[in-house]
Amino acid sequence: MDQVVKVGLIGLGTVGTGVVKILQNNADIIARRVGRNVVLDKIADLDITTDRGVSVPSEMLTTQVNDILDNPEIDIVVELIGGHEPAKRFILQALSRQKGVVTANKALLADHGEEIFEAAFKTQADLGFEASVGGGIPIIRSLTEGLAGNRLTSIMGIMNGTSNYILTRMTQEGRDFSDILEEASREGYAEADPSLDVEGIDAAHKLVIMVNLAYGTPLPMSAVYTEGIANISTIDMTFARELGFTIKLLGIAKCQDQVIEARVHPTLVPSESPMAQVHGVYNAIHLVGDAVGDIVLYGQGAGSLPTASAVVGDIIDLARNRIQKSFARVPATSFQWGSRQPLAIKPMADIESRYYLRCMVKDEPSALSTISGILGKHGISISSVLQKERKQGQPVPLVIVTHRSIERGIQSALHDMNALPIISEPTVFIRMEDIQ
């Protein structure tokens, strides 16, 4: 193995450090899989003095990204700095020089993926982004290769470890969101600014990428209904448990009759379902294909080594391609560039779901019949009711689970219900999925 495949790494943060460790510790098995030694030639980072817990020669480190981009001997560029700029500029420059590119940058791909995918197509350069969705879970390769012969009818799952960690602890400990979030930040499970995670934006980024690959259509972030977990309360978790459900933050995409629906929001799932058993920082993605049926991919959705594992997997794939002089064998977008087509996006008002409603009602015997009348007026039928014992003079929770209904009808009914004098505060509603 005299010849080598050379890699340049941009960004020596948490994931970058993991990549270095794997390339060093598993160099022998990587070489046996590729057929050549895969070596880290240069690492670019603004800070090359802080000890990251890995040992590399000082001459390998640089603060100048052009030491990688302008080096004709570097075959593969790994971008791990995140954000939009200068990451996009670095990726486009590397592709223009026909270097293979590996990135974990989900926000960039969700917001500017079309520009990057087009650049990869025009230059016939390889682009790998397995680590952008699901950490160590091989979901990208499953969509582009393993399940490529299927028409996928749905994609749904837990796509953000931080939110799942918070909801898990709220469920198990009966404590409020704000308390758990504060602890999660101290323990390193949540960022100093956790808004991308707890507001559902991170999961939406990942859903955009998966929809693009699964259905061969560009999907703008603005088309994804996104709702976070900050308003989930322990009282609703308690009622959900009594009803046999668990609250999870799900990303959901469905395709029917060439129409796409894409949404991220808290969801009640059956407590006996595999999805309800996904705890802590773990992710799980449930796919349904017309040929394969149901598949669930489960694993660590973040972290240094799990995410680095996906990055190195892409490096190996790109290295094999370069040796065989076979570039873009699998299109970055899964579908051939000229075969992709925009599909209609279903408005959120038109989606169908079951719904959990919690009304805080005043102590009046006609409350249930009044609310039932409003729901009936909007074409919503009731599946079950849970009502706690009344306390004289105090509002009491009335929990209603509906049959499948149209979102537009639910929203109209909520508007009418919340105007009732017997309703003491806005009604809480959470969508439900009978995922198995």
N, C-alpha and C positions, 0 to 999 in steps of 0.2 A: 504494500500500500504506500508507494512512494508519493503518489499524487494526493493532494488534499483539497477539500472544499473549505474555503475561508469564509468566516462569518464576522460581520461587524455589528456590534450591539450599541444602540443609542438609548441610554437610560439605565442607570445602575441603582434602581430603587428596589422595592420589595420583590417584584417579579423578576427584574433583571438579575438580582443576586441569585435567585433560585435557578435561573437559566444557566448562570456560570457554574453553580454547584452541579447541576445535572450533566452539563457538557464535560466537566472535569471528572466527576465520580463514575459516570457511565460511558466514558470515551471508548472503551473496548467493545462494548455491546453495540454502541452506535456505529462504530466502524464496521463491525461484522454485518450489521443490517444494511448499511449504505454501500459498502464495498470500497470505501475510501475513508481516511481519517477526516473527521469534521472538526476543524480547529477554530477557536476564537482568536481572531487576528487583532482586533482593536475594539476598545470600549470607550465611548464618548459620554461624558456627563459633566454638568457644570461644577460638581463637587467631586474631585478625585483624591481628596485627602482623608475623608472620613472612613474609618474602618467599617466595612460591610460584612465582616466575618468570612470573606473569601480571600484567597491568596492568588494574586496575579502579578506578573512582572510589571514594573513601573512603566516600562516603555510601551506596554499595551494600552495604557490609559492616556486619554487626551480630553481636552475641553473643546476641541474643534471638530464639529460634525463632518466638515469637509475632508478631514483625514480619513473618513470612511467612504463618503460619497464619491470623492475624487480618486479613490484607490482602485485601479482597474483589476487588481488581484482579488478583491473582495467580491465573492459571488452572491452572498445573501446578506441583506440588511434587516436587522430586527429593531423595530421601533417600539419602545416601551416607556415613552415619556408622557403619553396621554394628552388630552385636550385637543383643541382644533389646530392652533398654530403655536409653534412652527411644525408640529407633527405632520400636518398635511403637506407642507412644502417639502419636508424631508422625504416623505413617501413618494411624492410625484417625481422628485429629482432622481430617486433611486430607480423607479420604474422607467423613466426616460432613458436611463443608462443600461436598461435591460438587466438590472440586478433583481434577483428574487427578493420579495419583501414579505416579512412576517410581522404582524401587529396584533396587539390585544385591545386596540382602541375602539371600543364599542360606540362611544359617543360620536367619534369622528365618522365611523362607517354609517351610523344611523342618520347623521345630518348631512354628510358629504359623500356618501358611498357611491352615488352614481358617477361623480367626477373621477373618483379613484378607480372604480370598476372599468370605466371607459378607457382610462389611461392604461390599465393593465391589458385590456383587449387590444388596443392600438399598438402597444409595444410588444405584445405577445410575451410579457413577463409574468412570472408566477407571483401570485398574491395569496398568502395564507393568513387566516384569522380565526383559527379554531379557538384560541384563548379569549376571544371577544365575547363569547356566550357560554355560560355554565362552567367557567373555570376548567377543571380537569375532565369534565364530561364531554365525550366526543360527539356532540350534537351536530356540529357543522359537517363533519365527515359523514355522519349518518344521513343528513339531508341531501348532500351533494352526490353521495355514492351509494351507501348501503341501502337507502330507501328510494333511489332514483327511479325505480320502476313503478312506484306507487302514485296514485292520486291521494294526496293527504287531505282528509276532510277536516281535521282539527289538530291544533297544537295548543296545549295548555299546561301550565305548571308553575312551580315556585322558582322564580328566576333571580331572586335577590336574597342573599344570605343574611344580611343585616336585618332586614324586615322580618324574615322568618325567625331569626334568633329572638327578636323582641316579642313577636306574637307567641312564640313557644313559651317564653318565660311568663308572659301575661296569662296564658292559659294554665300553666302548671302552678303558678304562685298566686294568682288572683290579684295581681298588683297593676297599678295604672301605667299607661304608656309612658308618661313623662318620667316616672321613677326608673323604669327599666331602661329607657333611652339614656338617661344620665349615667347609669351604671355601665351600660354597653360602651359608652364613649370612654369611660375611665379604663375599662378592661381591654380596649383596643378592638372591639367588635363593631364599632361605629366610628365614622370619620368625625373630625372636629366639626365639620359642617355636614350633617347627615341627610340633608334635604334631598339629594339625588336618590338616596335609598328609600327613605321613609315616605317620600311623596310619589313613589312609583316610577320616577323618570328613568332610573337605571334599568328597571325591568322593561320599560317601553322601548329603550334603545335596543335591547336584546330581541324583543319581539319584532321590531322593524327588520332586523337582520334576518331572522328566521323566516318571516313572511316572504321576503325577497327571494330567498333560496327555495322555499317550499313551493311557491306559486308562480315564480318567474315574473314578478311584477314589482316595480318600485313602489315603496310605501312611505310617504312623508310622515315625519313625527307628528305633524299637526292632525293627521287622520286617526291617531291612536287616542281613544278616550283614556285618560290617566287620572287615577284617584289613589291617594295614599292611605296610610293606616293611622294617622294622628288622631282621628276622631273615633277610633274603636275603643269602646269602654269595657270594663270588666263585667258590667251588668249584662251586656250583650253576649259576652263570652259564656257567662253562666247560663243564660237562656238557650244559647246555641247548644251547649252540652246537654241540657235537659231534653232538647229536641233530637239529639243524636247527631249533632253536627260540630265541626271545628272551623274556626275562622282562619283563613290563609289569604295572603296577598298573591293573586294569580295573574299571570299574563295569559290571555286567551285570544286565539285566532281561529276562525272557522271560514271555510269556503264552500259555498253552495250556489250552483247555477252561475258560476263565474262572478260571484259577488263576495267580497271579503269583509269580514268584521274583525276588528282588532281592538282590544281593550285591556286595561290593567286596573284592577280594583280589588278591595277586600271581598272575599267570597266565602260562603258557607259550603263546606264539602262534607259528605258523610263521614262520621268519625271512624267507621270501620274501613274506609278506603285507604289504599296505599299512600295517597297524597296527604292524608291527615296524619300519617305516621312519620312524615318528614320533619325532623326537629332541628333546632339550632341553626347553624350556618349552612346546612346542607341544601342542595337544590334538587329538584326532580322535574322532568319534562315528560309529559304524556302525549304520545303521538298516535293518531289513528289513520291507517292507510287502507285503501280498498282491497289490497292483496294481503298485506301482512297482519291486518287487524290492529290490536292494541300493543303498544310498546311503551315501557317506562324506563327512562335513563335517569340514574340517581348517582349523586356523588357530591364532593365538595365543590361549591360554586365559586370559591375565592381562596386566597391564601398564596403564599410565595411558591411552594413546590407544586401544588395541584395546578395552578395556572401556568407555571413554568413548564410543567409536563406537557401541556397542550402546545406551548410555544416550540418546545424541542421536537414534538411530533411533526409540526409544520416544517421545521428546519430539515428534518430527515426526509420528508416528502419532497421538498424543493431540491435538496442535495441529490436525491435519486434522479429527479428529472434532469438536472444539469448534466449528470454523468451520461444519461441516455440521450442528451440533446433533444429532450421532449419537453417543450414549454407549454404551459396552459393546457395540458392534456384534459384536465377537469376545469371547465370555465369557473372563474371566481364567483360568478352568479348562479352556478349550477346549470342553468339553461344557456344554450348558445346565445351570444349577444343579440343577434338579429331575430331570435325567436321569442324574446321577452315581449310582453305586452301589458299595458296598464289595464287593471281590472277595476270594476266599480267598487266603491267603498260603501258599505251599509251605514247609514247614519245611526248614531247611538239610540235615537228615539225609536228605531225600528227593530232593535234586537229583542229576542224573546228569552225569558228567564223565569224561574220561580223567584219569589221575593220573601224575605224576612222583614216584617214591619213591627216596630215597637212604638206604641203610642203611650204617652203618659196622660191618663184620663182622670177627670174628676169623678168623685164618688156619686155616680148617677146610674140607676138601673137600666136606662135606655142607651147607655154609651155604645155597647156592642152592636145593637140593632141599627143605631144611627150610622156607625162606621161601616157596617156591612152593607147598608143601603148605598152609601157613596161608592164603595168598591164595585157593587153590582151595577150601578149606573154607568161605570166606565168599563164594563165587561170583564171584571176581575172576579174570579171565583176563589173561595177560601178552602184551603186544604186542611188546616188545623188551627186551633186557638189555644193559647196558654194564658190564663189570667190568674194573678195572685190574689190572695185574700185582701179584701178592702180594709183600709184603715180610715176610720171616721175623719172626714175633712181633709184627707191628704190624697194627692194624685197617686194612682197605682198603675203599674205597667200592664198593658194589654198587648200580647204578642200574637201576631197573625202570620201564618205561612200561606202563601197563595199557590194556586196551580200556575202553570206556565202562562205568562201574560206578556203583552207588548209594553216596552219601556214607556212609550208615550202615554199609555193609559195609566200606568202607575204614577207617573209624574203629575198628570192631571188630577188623579184621585188624591195624591198627597197635598196638592194645592188646596183642594176643597176641604180635606180633613183638617189641615193645620189652621184653617179659618174658623173651625168650630169653637165655640166657647168652652166646650168640655175638654179640649186639648190644651194642656198646660205648657207644652214645649214642642218644638218641631219634631215630627215623627222621624225616627231613625229607620232607614231602610238599607238592607244589604242584599246583594244578588246571591243566588244559589246555583250550584252546578252539581248534577248528579254523577260526578266523575267517579269511576270505579278503579 
